[in-house]
Amino acid sequence: MKLDPKFLTHETKGEHYIISTNDTKFKGIVKNNSTAAFIVECLKSDTTQGAVVDKILARYTGVDRGTVEQDVAEVIDKLRSIGAIEE
């Protein structure tokens, strides 16, 4: 799976956004926190949910795998709901 290229990412002044283009059903902007932005960055290339979890665990300390798995699943589900994920 990966981020649909019809969705653009932008970062300004520490704020992270996903912006839909005219070619998508979802019309709008999604503001992400830093963790969601990291997940979106991982999704810019073809990957798996498990690989994203592993990357987060490698980057952040003091987090447990179960919580990370749940958070990654939630972000990916939200991205799917707006059509931003290519399977």
C-alpha positions in Angstrom: 0.0 0.0 0.0 1.1 3.6 -0.5 -0.2 7.2 -0.4 -2.2 8.0 -3.5 -0.1 10.5 -5.5 -3.3 12.6 -6.0 -2.8 13.6 -2.3 0.0 16.1 -1.7 1.8 16.6 1.5 3.0 19.9 2.8 4.9 21.1 5.9 5.1 24.6 7.1 6.2 26.1 10.4 6.1 22.6 12.0 2.5 21.9 10.8 1.9 18.9 8.5 -0.9 18.7 6.0 -2.3 16.4 3.3 -4.0 18.2 0.5 -6.3 16.6 -2.0 -6.2 17.6 -5.7 -9.1 18.1 -8.0 -8.9 14.4 -9.1 -10.1 13.0 -5.7 -13.5 12.5 -4.2 -12.4 13.9 -0.9 -12.0 17.7 -1.2 -10.1 19.3 1.6 -7.0 19.4 3.8 -6.1 17.1 6.6 -3.9 18.4 9.4 -1.6 15.8 10.9 0.3 15.6 14.2 4.0 14.7 14.0 3.3 10.9 14.4 0.6 10.9 11.6 3.0 12.9 9.4 5.7 10.3 10.0 3.3 7.5 9.0 2.3 9.5 5.8 6.0 9.9 4.9 6.4 6.1 5.3 3.5 5.7 2.9 5.1 7.7 0.1 6.7 4.5 -1.0 5.1 1.0 -1.2 5.1 -0.5 2.3 3.1 -2.6 4.7 1.4 -1.7 7.9 3.9 -3.9 9.8 6.9 -2.1 8.2 5.5 1.3 9.3 5.1 0.0 12.9 8.7 -1.2 12.8 9.9 2.2 11.6 8.1 4.0 14.4 9.5 1.6 17.0 13.0 2.2 15.6 12.5 6.0 15.7 10.8 6.5 19.1 11.7 5.1 22.5 9.4 4.2 25.3 6.5 3.1 23.2 5.0 -0.4 23.2 4.3 -2.3 20.0 0.6 -2.8 20.8 0.0 1.0 21.1 2.0 1.7 17.9 0.1 -1.0 16.0 -3.2 0.5 17.1 -2.2 4.1 16.2 -0.8 3.1 12.8 -4.0 1.2 12.0 -6.1 4.1 13.0 -4.2 6.6 10.8 -4.3 4.2 7.8 -8.0 3.6 8.3 -8.6 7.3 8.2 -6.5 7.7 5.1 -8.4 4.9 3.5 -11.7 6.5 4.4 -10.8 9.6 2.3 -9.4 7.5 -0.5 -5.8 8.5 0.1 -4.4 4.9 0.1 -3.6 2.8 -2.9 -3.6 -0.9 -2.1 
